[in-house]
């Protein structure tokens, strides 16, 4: 009897009573029709009618038989009801258990699956989300198809051990290739089970891509920090040395007559100093302590400017057969950045892209754009979700091998000829620039080519911050001696160079060797401008000195001169009222323009 009929006890007992009545009637009718054959019944009675047989004159045998059947039916019916209820409880518990299990699997924050004979079975939704494959497609795949080729050997070894009943050590993360060809890092734990009567492996899978990316970034940052500390210290000292090499030849060029035979030699010395200063600037970028101003820039304009620059003309001459494609966004792609460092990054990527093309008939593409990174895409780049501007340089070269990819951002790691193609700091400068701007680099490489995409937090405001002084500054050689300037620097050579330059520009100059001396000097004397070195050791730095100065002389005009300083210190100094930033080693033209702008600043 079906369990749905057992749900109503009243219905069942009514049916049972109906069966008993039918049996009673059938038994009476049978006795009435065949009494002459029943010798036992003839000893006691002779039925006279069907009614007598049914109600009155019934033999003890018939009475016992009917009562026995009645009890048997009642007992079996009751037992059947209890068995049905118990079966129903077991079925309900089983269904509830399956629902709970399915709920847990559907809402689990880790992937689960069964692998039997190398094929995926019953993957849960999280595992499908991790891999990007639909269940119908995934369950037809051999599990090795999902594993990245670099890690298939390791994962096959784990699987072989699991099949033999051993417990494989699976602490090592491995890579997979998702349906949309993205690489993810997984970590799993495996247990041997029996599934459908045959051995199988039940695996719990954790997506550790974010952790792996963070570890890689942290390790890279630690390595670059150690290199940066060394580079920063060396660069800071070199800047002070180069100041004399760059500055004095320029001063001599102004003092020598045009027909002097020494002009060519002095010009060569000056040009060599400028090139050395450019290398030191790259070292400072590696140190990520370079003093630089940031402003709202349009990546479209920066890319277009490079394509009009002398450096690009050099590339065209060296690689005349390489075709360059520009694909710029129709809208402004704004970022808050240091113009010189973004320009250097674009230049380095373009040089690398051209040199990566082994044959002359390749192509290089430079493009810009803006996109809103979602949770998954931002996580892959170790960024927070939000709007980002990007600039991408792609080439059709042979690609970068995984071994090379691990080292390409390290200083002096280069396959190019040192001294001919660069200093080996190109991609290191790119990496440090992007990280210093809270961005990220996405590298995609295959046999068909390589693309570097630099992501920067997008800006929507068009307000521009003060720019650092460049060679475009106004150069004026005639100044009134009534303009008094106080030069503050802890290096004697820097004070001497500054005095020579400012004296040549016909300013009245006083010098002190520390911030403390500058504050004390200004308690008793007035000057039109204070030129402050940012790093002075021991004692107060430039920002701390200016804080003390404006307490003595509120509104005092000042100019920061430095080559290596924390960007936030410079920003705080500018918030206090410092006019501009002049980077060491500076030229006479740069100093003239910076001083003139600072003096006339309202």
Secondary structure, 3 states (H helix, E strand, C coil): CCHHHCCCHHHHHHHHHHHHHHHHHHHHHHHHHCHHHCHHHHHHCCCCCHHHHHHHCCCHHHHHHHHHHHHHHHHHHHHHHHHHHHHHHHHHHHHHHHHHHHHHHHHCCCEEEEEECCEEECCCHHHHHHHCCCHHHHCCCEHHHCECHHHHHHHHHHHHHHHCCCCCCCCCCEEEECCCCCEEEEEEEEEEEEECCEEEEEEEEEECHHHHHHHHHHHHHHHHHHHHHHHHHHHHHHHHHHHHHHHHHHHHHHHCCCCCCCHHHHHHHHHHHHHHHHHHHHHHHHHCCECCCCEEEEHHHHHHHHCCCHHHHHHHHHCCCCEEEEECCCCCCEEEECHHHHHHHHHHHHHHHHHHCCCCCCEEEEEEEEEEECHHHHHHCCCCCEEEEEEEEEECCCCCCHHHHCCCCCCCCCCCCECCCECCCHHHHHHHHHHHCCCEEEEEEECCEEEEEEEEEECCCCCCCCCCCCCCCCCCCCCCCCCEEEEECCCHHHHHHHHHHHHHCCCEEEEECCHHHHHHHHHHCCCCEEEEECCCCCCCCHHHHHHHHHHHCCCCCEEEEECECCHHHHHHHHHHCCCCEEECCCCHHHHHHHHHHHHCCC
